[in-house]
Each structure stands twice: as structure tokens, then as C-alpha cells.
Amino acid sequence: MRAIKVALIGTKFMGKAHANAYRQARAFFSPPILPVLYLACGTNAKETLEFAEKFGFARYTTNWEEALGPEIDLVDISAPNDLHAPIAIAAARAKKAVFCEKPLARNLDEAKEMLRAVEEAGVPHMVCFNYRFFPAIQLAKKLISDGALGEIRQFHTLYLQDWGLRPGLPLTWRFQRDKAGSGALGDTAVHIVDLARFLVGEIAEVTGMLTTFIPERPLPQGGMGKVTVDDAAAFLARFKSGATGIFETSRVALGRKNFMHLELNGTRGSLYWNAEDPNWLWLYSLDDPPHLRGFRRILVTEAEHPYAKNWWPTGHILGYEHSFVHAVVELLSAIHEGRKPSPSFVDGVRAQAVLEAVLLSEGSRRWEKVPD
């Protein structure tokens, strides 16, 4: 079996999710390409060594440029947003496959530069929009593609968290525009933008607002520093298909931990899904007889459902970590088959274009077209 050596850059939250995904993909899916955890890269030598030993990496380093060495096949970018572009571009030029966390970049120009680099190098490239890979979302996509909902007219979505309210939370890179690009908009809204594109299609124009509720946060060295990104964002959208969309996201919504809710309304049916109860898809259909109509709850754990048969017997539920495993399986399968992984950097650029239009709208107070 062919093996590819993985260099993982970033060892915190997303680094752990990605490292676990490679291990579980090997154990449960027997992918056609075997991922070998070869190099772990972090900023703190002691912590990176502990990470490498815990997840089974052969080597560790604090210099991400070591990921460009000839022994590496795949560069996985789970580092802060300001490192996405330089690492991805360097990896592409070194002829490495690139797997990048969302958002693809800090802004649209940077995202386009990254796409140009991987396309010119002819290397596989993928963005980790992991929510696409929940079996319930895959089933929703099939129902929509099969016409079960008719013409999609409305898309409503919320993505709310409250971690930004933790007392004494310092001014990390996530609160600085030069490092993050944006706040809740790029951190959480980008996920629901990608799901909107995946399920409904391209967004044509938006009008929105961004709000910073906590203007200053403690600096690690003492004192206070200015927050330069949004705590919350909301926007309306018109899809190219004619459907309408309502999007809202926040990192300061008290009581909400990882609340992602989306609902689609069509001419023949509706469905909704929530990420905090991800194994269930709710469906309303005009194909049901009138006396039985109502939202019905579908447990998406049958062997016939996407990815489910590789895990547990029917009814044994899946969770957050499994979506990353499924994303890695898609990446490895695409590389083996010689096709483009999905979602690719193209999807990352198109999602970034929507965010760019929202940012423009915040300044202009008008509807703004999403750049092509």
C-alpha cells in the first residue's frame, strides 16, 4: 500500500483534531493511501515534543520550513490564519499536497494567491470545512440534489458560541485583524457560508453588519490591548438561484457553546439540522399524506448513510471528531484516484469572497455583490 508522510503544522485545538483524524482514518476506513504521522511542528519545543509523542509522530520541530523537506508528501496547516498563505505557497512550490484549516486566508487577495500557487504547482489541495462531512449534511445534500425539497427558496442559519465571554480572556491572535483577518465572520460564519454554498449554491450579493462588543482585552504582558475584529456578524444574502439567506454568528452569545442551526425551505419540503445534535436530520415533505405531515426525525446512522457503516452498529451515534476523519478520508481517496479533493482551495476562495462582500457592506451600508 502506498504511504504518504504528513507534516502537521499547529498543535493546539485544530492540530489535535487533525492528528486524531489521520489515526482514526487508518483504523476505521482502511484508506487506499496510508497516512504516516511523520513531523509535528509547533512554537513551543517542550509542548510540541509531548504532542508528537502522544499522537505518534516520528519527529517534531519548531521550524515549519522543515515541512518542505523531500521526505514530506502532505503539509497540513492547522496554524493561525496569518501563516496559512506563506506555508501553503511554500508547500505548493515544494510540490507537496496541501490540507489547510479554514478560513483559507485572511482576505480574498491572499486566498487567490494561495489558489494560484497550488494550481500552478499541480498539487492536491483541500480546505477543512469539516461540517460538510457529517452524515446528516451529506444526506441533506442528496435529498436536495434528488429534488426532494423542490426549489430551495430560503436558507436560515445561526452559528453561536460564548467562549469570547470567558473572564480575563487575553488578546490572542484571534482578536487581531492583522493575524486573523476578521473575528466571528472568518472564524465561524465561514463554516455556514460553506454549507450554504454546498447545499444551495453560489451567493450573489449580501448586506450585513459587524459588531465588536468588547473593544479591549488583557495583554499577556499586562495592560489592555485593542480588539480589531468583530465579536458578532449578521447578514442577508441573495443566492444566484433566487433563494434568500439569513446568516448570524457570534462568539459572545451567552449559553451557546457550539450552536450551529440551519434550515432550508423548498417548494416540496423543508429540513433542519443542529450541530449540537448532529446525528438527526429533520425533514418535512409534501410527499407524505396530509394526515401524516410534520417534521420527522431521521437518525442518520444506518449503513446506507454516508460514512456511517465504517463506524458502529445502527443507532450508535457519531460526533464532532468524526467529521474530521471523513474529511481526511476524502483527501486520501482523492489523491489515490487522481481527482481534486472537495472542498478545494476554490471553495476556500469562494467562501472568502462572500466574507469580503460582507466586510464591504459593513462599510458602505449597502448591498454588495460577491466578487467572482
Residue pairs with C-beta under 8 A, 6 or more apart in sequence:
1 32
1 33
1 34
2 32
2 33
2 34
2 336
3 33
3 34
3 35
3 36
4 33
4 34
4 35
4 36
4 73
4 74
4 97
4 332
4 335
5 36
5 38
5 39
5 71
5 72
5 73
5 74
6 22
6 35
6 36
6 37
6 38
6 39
6 72
6 73
6 74
6 76
7 38
7 39
7 40
7 41
7 66
7 67
7 72
7 74
7 75
7 76
7 96
8 15
8 18
8 19
8 37
8 39
8 40
8 41
8 57
8 76
8 78
9 15
9 41
9 64
9 67
9 75
9 76
9 77
9 78
9 79
9 83
9 87
10 18
10 41
10 42
10 77
10 78
10 79
10 80
10 101
11 40
11 41
11 42
11 47
11 48
11 51
11 78
12 42
12 78
14 78
14 101
14 128
15 40
15 42
15 51
15 78
16 51
16 55
17 78
17 130
17 321
17 324
18 76
18 78
18 99
18 101
18 128
18 324
18 328
19 37
19 40
19 51
19 55
19 57
20 55
20 321
20 324
20 325
21 321
21 324
21 325
21 327
21 328
22 35
22 37
22 328
23 37
23 55
23 56
24 321
24 322
24 325
25 31
25 35
25 325
25 328
25 329
25 332
26 34
26 35
28 310
28 311
28 325
29 310
29 325
29 329
31 328
31 329
31 332
31 333
31 336
32 332
32 333
32 336
32 337
33 332
33 335
33 336
35 74
35 328
35 332
36 58
37 55
37 56
37 57
37 58
38 57
38 58
38 59
38 71
38 72
39 57
39 58
39 59
39 60
39 61
39 66
39 67
39 72
40 48
40 51
40 52
40 55
40 57
40 59
40 60
40 61
41 48
41 60
41 61
41 62
41 63
41 64
41 66
41 67
42 48
42 51
42 60
42 62
43 62
44 62
45 60
45 62
48 60
48 61
48 62
49 60
51 57
51 60
52 58
52 59
52 60
64 79
64 83
64 87
65 90
67 75
67 87
67 91
67 96
68 75
68 90
68 91
68 94
68 96
72 96
73 96
73 97
74 96
74 97
74 98
74 99
75 87
75 88
75 91
75 96
75 97
75 98
75 99
76 99
76 100
77 83
77 84
77 87
77 88
77 91
77 98
77 99
77 100
77 101
78 101
79 87
79 101
80 173
80 179
80 180
81 103
81 105
81 106
81 173
81 179
81 180
81 181
81 186
82 106
82 173
82 178
82 179
82 180
82 181
84 100
84 101
84 104
84 105
84 106
84 110
84 114
85 105
85 106
85 110
85 113
85 114
88 98
88 100
88 114
88 117
88 118
88 125
89 113
89 114
89 117
91 98
91 123
92 98
92 114
92 117
92 118
92 120
92 121
92 123
92 125
93 117
93 121
95 121
95 123
96 123
97 123
97 124
97 125
97 331
97 335
98 118
98 123
98 124
98 125
98 126
98 345
99 125
99 126
99 128
99 328
99 331
100 114
100 125
100 126
100 127
100 128
100 345
100 348
101 127
101 128
102 127
102 128
102 129
102 190
102 191
102 194
102 348
102 351
103 111
103 181
103 186
103 187
103 190
103 348
103 351
103 352
103 355
104 111
104 114
104 127
104 345
104 348
104 349
104 351
104 352
105 111
105 113
105 114
105 181
105 348
105 352
106 177
106 179
106 180
106 181
106 182
106 186
107 181
107 352
107 356
108 349
108 352
108 353
108 355
108 356
108 371
110 181
111 345
111 348
111 349
111 352
112 349
114 345
114 348
114 349
115 125
115 345
115 346
115 348
115 349
118 125
118 345
119 345
124 331
124 334
124 335
124 340
124 341
125 340
125 341
125 344
125 345
126 327
126 330
126 331
126 334
126 341
126 342
126 343
126 344
126 345
127 343
127 344
127 345
127 347
127 348
127 351
128 324
128 327
129 190
129 191
129 194
129 195
129 198
129 327
129 343
129 347
129 351
130 323
130 324
130 326
130 327
131 137
131 191
131 194
131 195
131 260
131 275
131 323
132 138
132 194
132 195
132 198
132 323
132 327
132 343
133 307
133 322
133 323
133 324
133 326
133 327
133 330
134 273
134 275
134 278
134 300
134 318
134 322
134 323
134 326
135 279
135 300
135 301
135 305
135 306
135 307
135 308
135 318
136 273
136 278
136 279
136 280
136 281
136 298
136 300
137 195
137 198
137 199
137 273
138 305
138 306
138 307
139 281
139 298
139 300
139 305
139 306
140 199
140 264
140 271
140 273
140 281
141 198
141 199
143 149
143 269
143 271
143 283
144 152
144 199
144 200
144 264
144 266
147 268
148 268
148 269
148 283
148 285
148 287
149 264
149 265
149 266
149 267
149 268
149 269
149 270
149 271
150 266
150 267
150 268
150 269
150 286
151 241
151 266
151 267
151 268
152 199
152 200
152 241
152 243
152 264
152 265
152 266
153 242
153 243
153 244
153 265
153 266
153 267
154 243
154 244
154 245
154 246
154 263
154 264
154 265
155 196
155 199
155 200
155 237
155 239
155 243
155 244
155 245
155 246
155 262
155 263
155 264
155 265
156 245
156 246
156 262
156 263
156 264
156 265
157 192
157 195
157 196
157 245
157 246
157 247
157 248
157 260
157 261
157 262
157 263
158 192
158 248
158 249
158 259
158 260
158 261
158 262
159 188
159 189
159 191
159 192
159 248
159 249
159 250
159 259
159 260
159 261
160 248
160 249
160 250
160 253
160 256
160 259
160 260
161 188
161 250
161 251
161 253
161 256
161 257
161 258
161 259
162 250
162 251
162 252
162 253
162 254
162 255
162 256
162 257
163 169
163 251
163 257
164 214
164 231
164 251
164 252
165 252
165 254
168 218
169 217
169 218
170 217
170 218
170 219
170 220
171 216
171 217
171 218
171 219
171 220
171 224
171 225
171 226
171 227
173 179
173 180
174 180
174 183
174 187
174 229
175 183
175 217
175 227
175 228
175 229
176 227
176 228
176 229
177 228
177 229
178 228
180 186
180 187
180 229
181 229
182 210
182 229
182 230
182 233
182 355
182 359
183 210
183 212
183 227
183 229
183 230
183 231
183 233
183 251
184 229
184 230
184 231
184 232
184 233
184 249
184 250
184 251
185 210
185 229
185 230
185 233
185 249
185 355
185 358
185 359
186 355
187 251
188 249
188 250
188 251
189 233
189 247
189 249
189 355
189 358
190 351
190 352
190 355
191 260
192 247
192 249
192 260
192 262
193 203
193 247
193 351
193 354
193 355
194 343
194 347
194 351
195 262
196 203
196 237
196 239
196 245
196 247
197 203
197 347
197 350
197 351
197 354
198 343
199 262
199 264
200 239
200 241
200 243
200 245
200 264
201 239
201 240
201 241
201 243
202 239
202 240
202 350
202 370
203 237
203 238
203 239
203 240
203 245
203 354
203 370
204 237
204 238
204 239
204 240
204 369
204 370
205 237
205 238
205 357
205 367
205 368
205 369
205 370
206 235
206 236
206 237
206 238
206 354
206 357
206 358
206 361
206 367
206 368
206 370
207 235
207 236
207 361
207 366
207 367
207 368
208 233
208 234
208 235
208 236
208 247
208 358
208 361
208 362
209 233
209 234
209 235
209 361
209 362
210 230
210 232
210 233
210 358
210 359
210 362
211 230
211 231
211 232
211 233
212 227
212 229
212 230
212 231
213 231
213 232
213 252
214 227
214 231
214 252
215 226
215 227
216 224
216 225
216 226
216 227
217 224
217 225
217 227
218 224
218 225
219 225
231 250
231 251
231 252
232 248
232 249
232 250
232 251
232 252
232 253
233 247
233 248
233 249
233 250
233 358
234 247
234 248
234 249
235 247
235 358
235 361
236 244
236 245
236 246
236 247
237 244
237 245
237 246
237 247
237 354
238 244
238 245
239 245
250 256
253 259
257 276
258 275
258 276
258 320
259 274
259 275
259 276
260 274
260 275
260 276
261 272
261 273
261 274
261 275
262 272
262 273
262 274
263 270
263 271
263 272
264 270
264 271
264 272
268 285
268 286
268 287
269 283
269 284
269 285
269 286
269 287
270 283
270 284
270 295
271 281
271 282
271 283
271 284
272 282
272 295
273 280
273 281
273 282
274 280
275 320
278 318
278 319
278 320
279 299
279 300
279 301
279 317
279 318
280 297
280 298
280 299
280 300
281 297
281 298
281 300
282 295
282 296
282 297
282 298
283 295
283 296
283 298
284 293
284 294
284 295
284 296
285 293
286 293
288 296
299 315
300 308
301 308
301 312
301 314
301 315
301 316
301 317
301 318
302 308
302 314
303 309
303 314
306 326
307 322
307 326
307 329
308 318
311 318
311 322
312 318
330 341
330 342
331 341
334 340
334 341
334 342
335 341
353 370
353 371
353 372
354 370
356 370
356 371
357 368
357 369
357 370
357 371
358 368
360 368
361 367
361 368
